[in-house]
Amino acid sequence: MVAQREVSAWRPRVPGVVEVFHAHFTEYAYPMHVHDAWTLLIVDAGAVRYDLDRHEHGTPHDTVSLLPPHVPHNGSPVTPSGFRKRVLYLDLSRLDETYIGPAVDTPDLVDPVLRRRVGQLHTALAHPGDELEAESRLTLIGERLRGHLKPQAGAGEDPPRRPDQPLAHDLRELLDERLVQGVNLEEAASLVHAHPSHLVRAFSGAFGIAPHQYLMSRRVDRARRLLLDGRTPGEVAAETGFYDQSHLTRHFKRLVGVAPGRYRLSAR
């Protein structure tokens, strides 16, 4: 078998995410090393074995591995076919240093829900313009990780919560006001005086749709009207808050069933 080393890496415009790293390795083994960020790892094919704090661990299917900053670890493939992995490097604003000890004790989390959410986050991070979705998903992932790590009482607790219904309506009004320019989750939470994770849950519970889904559906609605007025997809993308025409096309097809250009041609 020919040794393979395929990688892609980028830094998204999402607060707290230092780097996204995807790789397919067959024979490569990482030596002992450290990071100054949290390493959130899922393996899509094969498996990885690694040593962390002089204890051996592994990454079978449905496992999410969380390796803490400043703690040495290595990594190597378990089988000749190697492994495919997706990694997020997260700074200490997402998980502070109080979680390092619990993560050293239990770095591998068998949690299919968490595993699915991390995969969904990677999908969102791969598409510029979907930062609100990525930030919302990352906030809920951080909440679930903290639940697994169970730090000492008091660490990482949410601030006092506002009632859900008024909070959800405040966020909806803000999203309507920022339909084109958008708003990130941290800014929204600051403006409506709520914790980000509670804000996402309050909105989803009140309206049956996540904040990023609401924003994109409103943008697509506006795009439909402009397309029926004869505007081109490129013009419409710029005027409705999408990152570019391909970003508009992806969300438009998902919600309407056809591409914007075809929709425009259907107008009578």
C-alpha angles and dihedrals in degrees: 000000000000113000112248130204111175119165140168125183137175143160111237126207093252120117113245097021109110096178144346114219128185121182145170113200129171107177105007118113123193115229120222109294143146137227129208089220136059114270113218107189136185126176118215098185133015121358141269128219120201143169120234122179089348093304125111120236138171144201113231121173116299091020121127113201120205113191115190125230121263093018114115118239139159134199141207138169118267097209135035090253089065123208145284115219140177118206136188120196109207127191126228093268088077098044119010128214094270088078096055095088096050090046091053089053095046112018097152114070119192099206119135092192092054090045091053092047092051089051090051090050091054089052091052092046090055092064120067109222095040095088095123090055091047093048092048092050092046091051092055091044090054090050091052092046091053089051090056095046094048100198122199116295113285098023115121096357119161118249119251111300131235119224110280103233099054089041092053092049092048090054092047090053090049092050090049090051092047096041095131104027094039129207131239122233097249092053092046091050090051094048095050094036100239139121110263096237092047090047093056093046093046093052094045092047094049100044105021092238134085119250094249091050091051092050094049094047091052090049091049090050090054090046091055092056093049092047090052087052088060100258117147121248090247092054092045093051091055093047098047102049101260119143093235141327094284090053090053091046094052095052094037093054091047093053103031102028098234136064119267093248093055091045090052092051090052092064116114 
